[in-house]
Amino acid sequence: MKATLLASLLVGTTLFTAVPAFAQSGEVNIYSYREQALLQPLLDGFAEETGIRANVLYAGDGLLERLEAEGELSPADVVLTVDIGNLVGAEERGLTQPITTDALERVPAAFRDSDGAWTALSLRARVFYVSKDRVDAETLTYADLATEEWDGRICTRPGDHVYNIGLIAQRIAATGLEETREWLTAVRDNLAFAPTGNDRGQVKSILDGTCDLAIVNTYYMGAMLNNEAEPEQKDWANAARIVYPDAEGEGTQVNVAGGFIAAHAPNAANANALIEYLLSDEAQQIYADTNYEYPVVPSVSPAELTLSWGTLNASQIPLEEVAAHRAEAAQLVDELRFNEGPQD
Amino acid sequence: MGLPVLWLAAGAIDAALAGSNGLSATMLPTALRETALLMAWVGAITSVLGLVSAWLVTHYSFPLRRLFEWALILPLAVPTYLAAYTYVEFLDFTGPIQQAVRALTGAATLRDYWFPNIRTNTGAAIVLSLVLYPYVYVACRAFFLMQSASLNIAARTLGASGLRTFFSITLPLSRPAIVVGATLAMMEVVNDLGAVQYFGVNSLTAIIYSTWINRGNFGGAAQLAVTIVLIIGVLILAEQWARRNRVYLSSRDSRVPPVREALRGARAWGAFGFCALLLVAGFGIPFGQLTYSALRTLRPEAVALTISAGVPTIMLGCVGGLLTVAIGLFAARQSNGPGGPVPRGAIRLATLGYAIPGTVLALGLLQPLGLADLWINRATMAAFDWRPGLILSGSMIALCYVYAIRFLAVSHSTLDAAMRKRGRSMLDAGSVLGASRWRLLWRIDLPTLSPAILSAATLVFVEIVKELPATLLLRPLGIDTLATVVFARANVSLFAEAALPALAIVLIGLIPVVLATRPGIGRKV
């Protein structure tokens, strides 16, 4: 407690100075969208191995907009974020520089940029959470969501959230724009209610009986089952089980958490060292165990809890290709007025 | 204030010229409809709640009336986003009401019983109205206290019932006060980001946010932002039209103090019940739910989180508050003085900044501040071979700038009122004796206005503590305030973890309410 107070007072005194221009060697500056609970163990490991100290600025929405506005003055070396849209968006806006570490080879080609502008650091699958009580199906496909059987039973967060844009873009990459338009229209009309809230909230709707199938990312199951601060979330999670869509066919859609090196990074060498460490077996294991995500390096195993939900057969469509359809996906969501819910 | 708006207008035109306005075409109708609907509902509900409660406490006496008279403004301490979070917790499947329903009926899931879904446009309108009605209440109450009772007395003498008097005299006369209050409530609706996101309402502000942040489409967001500024312009015109009437009404001096009719029996309890329900719904439930959640999740982490977010919040509130009050004092001296370098029209325009949503200000400021930083650094590099870094966009200066824009009206109106009341005689005497402008400021303005300065600073401080959207988007990276901590947690369904910081916001919000109850209410509007 005392430490926190001291730390916040220190933060307080620097409030009105500029972002400290910490460009010395032996340091690396991180802009992170990822939370401290996950990042701290990784950075501790990094410091131990390389002696490089990491300065982290934890930020929320709008991280890329900030980076863009800061331009060449930005102190950021490495940016850690989630979602393929943010990674590709950073590249498109010229906010990246090529990652040069050989460790990049550890990442399957589908999950990194072909020019090294960004790389995935962990994977998360966008899967179905179905009611244990009201759903019997053991195998399902994304296409099933459009069938009569699911009328009034599906729930998801708003369609323009990056996770859903990622899913819809992947459908376009897999089946084409027209088929996806029909599919999304049917899914919209099968929704139990107009999309609202976040991923965990959808699982709660399974518990309360208003929804039978929620489209949610995998790791939330682990986060809810282990939530000691709000133990009632364990009940939410226990009402549902995970079904991996298209597990036997083309594979389940995966999205990524990843990182890139900032275009104007003052410590590019250290930035590469950090990426190299984050792709090491040790760091990949931390991703798997702390956050119940899938390691992006195939030789590292997911957490036991994660494995208990089933086997991930990830879609092999390169993420670059998926990302190319994001604009169309967003357009579809608007055009179909997906966020207004069923319209039949 | 002009900078962000002009920047957005340029961005909007730029995007339109580039032909990328497909977005406005698809999203604008929805956004306009949902925003209009929400504003209309909030305007209507706050008008009814505020008017009726103000009418009751000024025209009648009933049990606990004196308590209600000040307590009815308590909901102002609850920011709209907290109202949304707490009401969802309260009415949700796992909240106390539905638990009770299930316990009584033996039902297991929502398939077995019907319960209204609060996460809708209507739900949002009701919840927002419950914490925004005090704007109308304060305006109407002040109006009733100012208004001569003679008309009412005349009507009653002629045999009209209390209700008839209300509909044929009170209601038409108080229309300007209602419009003033309801306009302020509706502006809060336009400004709100946290609540509409949580309720899933696709309001203009929510869509501006997602267009900019989720889709990285600055041009599209700028187009929507320009639309919102135009809508606000219309609202302001309506509000000023109403204020004009109010000046006329308050200038008559044939005043008969209002006589309170004592209510008895069922009618007394009816009045009591109405006020009590309103108070419970607007303050009791949010505050109770917060306290409950905070106690339930009271762990060292929660305390640490509150402290680490609270320290920067308070610092921002103090510095931003002082700055805004200093500018307000300057502006008030200008508008009350013999005329200075700044024309009065410009000051009036500057005080309109309170009407521009924080999201829009952030959208319009981020890029120009970044550019300014770049120019400053290039200049210092050329002159001194030294780069100061991100002195504007990377520090709290950006935020203080936004706060000054948004809350100048609060400090200016408070100080302006105090200066009018004090008059000019002392200043004139000082000038005649040859004192300089600075000496007048130091020896006369600061000492005589110190209570007003203090209350203006308090009001701005609280507004800054409650402010969410601009702080969210412009805060120095790595710094969290109470409001942004609560927002981030609530958005990943971890609101209970942030209940303690949220409670801190409400407790800080209570400060001006408590202060205002001493010299009499009505400062806020």
Interface residues (C-beta under 8 A of the other chain):
Chain A: M1 T4 L5 A7 S8 L9 V11 G12 L15 F16 T17 A18 V19 P20 A21 Y31 V56 L57 Y58 A59 G60 D61 G62 L63 L64 E65 R66 E68 A69 E70 G71 E72 L73 S74 P75 G85 G89 R93 P158 D160 H161 V162 I165 F193 A194 P195 T196 G197 N198 D199 R200 G201 K204 L207 D208 G209 T210 A229 E230 E232 Q233 A330 Q331 D334 E335 R337 N339 E340
Chain B: G22 L23 T26 M27 T30 D92 F93 T94 Q98 A108 T109 L110 R111 D112 N117 R119 T120 Y198 F199 G200 N202 Y209 S210 W212 I213 N214 R215 G216 F218 T297 R299 P300 E301 V303 A304 I307 S308 G310 V311 P312 M315 L316 V319 L366 Q367 L369 G370 D373 L374 N377 R387 P388 G389 L390 I391 S393 G394 S395 M396 I397 L472 L473 P476 L477 G478 I479 D480 T484 A488 N491 V492 S493 L494 A496 E497
